[in-house]
C-alpha cells in the first residue's frame, strides 16, 4: 500500500509540474490578446506618424507657395510703381483741357 501511495504521489506531482509548465488556455488567450493590442497600437502609431509627416509636407508646400506668391506680388507692385509715373493721367469727362475750366 505504501508503494501505491508513493506512485500516486509521484504521478500526481509530475502531472502537477506539467500543468505549471504549460500555459492554460486562458493564459494563451490573454497573451494573444495582449499581443494583438500591442500590434494594433503599433499600427495606430505608424498611421499617426505618417499622417503627421503628410501634414508637415503639406504645410511646408503651402508656405513655399505663399512665399512665391508674396514675392511675385512685390515684384508686380515694384513694376507698377516704376511704370505709373510714365502713364498718362486720366482726363475728366474725356474733353481734355476744356473740362478743367470753371465755365464753358
C-alpha positions in Angstrom: 0.0 0.0 0.0 2.9 2.3 0.7 4.2 1.7 -2.8 0.8 2.5 -4.3 0.6 5.8 -2.4 4.1 6.8 -3.3 3.4 6.0 -7.0 0.3 8.1 -6.9 2.2 10.9 -5.3 4.8 10.7 -7.9 2.2 10.7 -10.7 0.3 13.5 -9.2 3.3 15.6 -8.6 4.6 15.0 -12.1 1.2 16.0 -13.7 1.1 19.0 -11.4 4.5 20.1 -12.6 3.5 19.6 -16.2 0.5 21.8 -15.6 2.6 24.6 -14.1 5.0 24.5 -17.1 2.3 24.5 -19.7 0.2 27.7 -20.0 -3.5 27.3 -19.7 -6.0 28.1 -22.4 -7.0 31.3 -20.7 -3.3 32.3 -20.3 -2.8 31.7 -24.0 -5.8 33.7 -24.9 -4.7 36.6 -22.7 -1.2 36.5 -24.2 -2.6 36.5 -27.7 -5.0 39.3 -26.7 -2.1 41.4 -25.4 0.0 40.7 -28.5 -2.9 41.9 -30.7 -3.3 45.0 -28.6 0.4 45.8 -29.0 0.3 45.2 -32.7 -2.8 47.4 -33.0 -1.1 50.2 -31.0 1.9 50.0 -33.3 -0.3 50.3 -36.3 -2.1 53.3 -34.8 1.2 55.0 -34.0 2.5 54.3 -37.6 -0.7 55.8 -39.0 -0.4 58.9 -36.8 3.3 59.3 -37.8 2.5 59.1 -41.5 -0.4 61.5 -41.1 1.8 64.0 -39.3 4.5 63.6 -41.9 2.0 64.3 -44.7 0.5 67.2 -42.8 4.0 68.6 -42.3 4.8 68.3 -46.0 1.6 70.0 -47.0 2.2 72.8 -44.6 5.7 73.3 -46.0 4.4 73.3 -49.6 1.7 75.8 -48.6 4.3 78.1 -47.1 6.5 77.8 -50.1 3.6 78.7 -52.4 2.7 81.6 -50.2 6.2 82.9 -50.2 6.3 82.7 -54.1 3.0 84.5 -54.2 4.3 87.3 -52.0 7.5 87.6 -54.0 5.5 87.8 -57.3 3.1 90.4 -55.7 6.1 92.5 -54.5 7.6 92.3 -58.0 4.3 93.3 -59.7 4.0 96.3 -57.2 7.5 97.5 -58.0 6.9 97.2 -61.7 3.6 99.1 -61.4 5.3 101.9 -59.4 8.1 102.3 -61.9 5.6 102.4 -64.8 2.9 104.5 -63.2 4.8 107.8 -63.5 5.1 107.4 -67.3 1.4 106.6 -67.9 -0.9 109.4 -69.0 -3.1 110.9 -66.3 -6.9 110.5 -66.7 -8.7 113.3 -68.4 -12.0 114.3 -66.7 -15.1 113.7 -68.9 -12.9 112.9 -72.0 -12.9 116.6 -73.1 -9.3 117.3 -72.2 -8.3 120.9 -71.2 -11.8 122.3 -71.7 -13.2 120.4 -68.7 -10.6 121.9 -66.4 -12.1 125.4 -66.9 -14.6 126.7 -64.5 -17.1 127.9 -67.0 -17.6 126.7 -70.6 
